[in-house]
Amino acid sequence: MRFALIALAFGWANAAQNIVDRVAVVVGNEVITESEVNLEARLTAFFNGTPLDLSVAQRKAAAERLVDQLLIRNEMQIGGYPMPPASDGDAALRKYRLDNYSSIALFRASLAKYELTEDEVKRHLLWQAAALRFTDQRFHLIIPAPPPSQSADRLSHSETTTDGVKDQIDAWLKQARAGTRIQFKKEAFQ
């Protein structure tokens, strides 16, 4: 009996040591972990060039973005929208680095400042490319052109089209959220 209790206690101790992450949000039958929320917040600060802020408000905003991304990812899978090839991620990372940093050392210093890896940035850039392609294919073609009698120049039509796409995406996300059980775990945002 004593051996069984020791074995049971040891098993619980091992199980507790193996807990790596905490569920932050449940979206349908999928989860977003606390580490994913923190990564999203770090990536956002990195790409925006703002100080790293892992406050409750910033993590909650990051979680909201991840919910939208998960809904988009699911729609892409259902609709058969392909992800870009991994090689596109390498090219996007190289372009981003060349456009924003004068040296690899400065780029790597920035990664370290935000506690990011090149691979995390590359995956994020690849996801952005996939999401942009999806929104262009899924929503852009639905917008009607302005009537020919309207005297709007090309720039205002482009802005109207962009606003129309954003409005369609927002409406679609609102509908997708309404049809999906989304539960934020308050203990992950304290």
N, C-alpha and C positions, 0 to 999 in steps of 0.2 A: 504494500500500500504506500509506504513512504517513497519507494522508488518511482511509483506511478505519479505521485504528486510532484516530485522533483522533475521528472521528465515533462510533465504538463507545464510546470512553471518555466522550465527551460524553453519549451516550445513557444510559450507566449512571449518570452523575452526575445527569442529569435524573430518571431513574427513582428514584434514592435520595432526591432532593428531594421527589418526589411521594408518598413513603410517609408516610401521615398517621397510621396507627393500626396496632396490633399485635393479632393474634388472641390472645385470652385463653382462650377455651373453644370447643371444637367440640362441638355437640350435633346428632347425626345428620349432616345435610348443611348445617347452618346454623352460623353463627359468632356469638360474642359478643366484641366488641372490648374492648380495655383501656379506651378512653374510655367505653364503656357501663358497665363495672364501676365506674370512678371516679364517673360520674354517679350510679349507684345508691347508692354509698356517701355521696355528698354529699346526695342527696335523703333518705336515711334519717336522716342526722344533722340535717338541716333540719327534717323532720317530727317527730323525737323531741326536738328542742331540745337536742341534745348537742353537745359540741365536735366539730369536723371531725377525723376520724381516718382517714387513708388508709394505715394500716399494712397489712402483708401479711395479717394476720388479718382486718381489716375488709374489705379488698378481696376476700379469699377468701369471706367470708360474703356479700358483695354478689354475687359471681359465682354462689354457690349459689342465692340468691334469683332471679337472672336466669335460671338454668337452669329453675327451677320455673315462672317466668313464661312462658318460651318454650314449655314443655310445655303449659301451660294455654292459651296463645295458639293453639298448633297444634290442640288439642282443640276450642277454640271455632270455629276455621275448619272443621274436619272436621264438627262437629256443627251448623254453621249458626247458631251463637249470634251475634247481631249486636252490634256495638260501639255504644255510645250516640252520638247525634249530637254533632258538634263543639260545638254551642251548649251542651250539658250541661257541657262543660269550662269554658266561660266562666262559667257559673252556679256551678259548684263552686269555681272560683278566687275568685270574688267572695265566696262564702259563707265559704270558708276564711280569706280575708283579713279579713273583718269579724269573724269569730269569734275570731281569734287576734292581731290587731294593731289598735291604737287609731288608727293613721294609715297612709296609703299610704307615707309617708316611712319609717316604721319597718319596714314590710313590705319595701320596696326595699332598706333597709339590711341586713336579714336575708338577702335574696337575694344581695346583694353579699358578705356574710360567708361564705356557702357556695358562692360562685361559680356561682350558678344564674340562669336567666332565668325570667321569668313563664311563657313558653311551655313550658319544661321542667317546671315545677311543674303547669301546666294539663294537659299530656299525662299526667303521673303521676296526677293526680287522676281524669282520665277513664279511665285504665287501671284504677285501683282500683275505680271504679264498675262497669266492665265485668266485672272479675274477681269482684266481689261478686255481681253479677247471675248470672254463670255458676255460681258455687258454690251459690247459692241454688236455681237451677233444676236443676242437675245432681245435687246431693247432698242437699239439704234434704228433698225429698219422699220420699226412700227410708227415712227414719227412722220406725220404728213408734212409735205413741203408747204411753205406759205403760198397763199393764192397768188397767181400771176399779177393781179391788179394791185397787190400791195407793193408799195415803193420802199421796201426794206433793202438795205445793202447786204452784201455777203456776210460781213462781220456780225451784224445783228441777227441774221438767220443762223449763223454758226452758234452764237450765244443762246439763241432761242432753242436750237436743236440740243445743245448741251444741257440747258436747263430742263428741257423736256425729257431727256434721257435720265437725268438725275431724279426728276419727279416720278418717272416710271419705276426706277429702281427702288426709290423710297416707298412707293405704293406697294410694289411686289414684296419688299422686305416686311412691311407692316402686315400684309396678308399672310406671309409665311410665318411670321412670329405669332400671329393670332391663331394659326392652325397647328402650332407646335407647343408642347409643354416645355416651358423654360423655367428652371428653378435655380436662383442664385443662393448659394450656401452662405449664410451670413457670417459663419465662423471664418470663412476664407477672406472676408473683407473687414476685418476688425483691426 
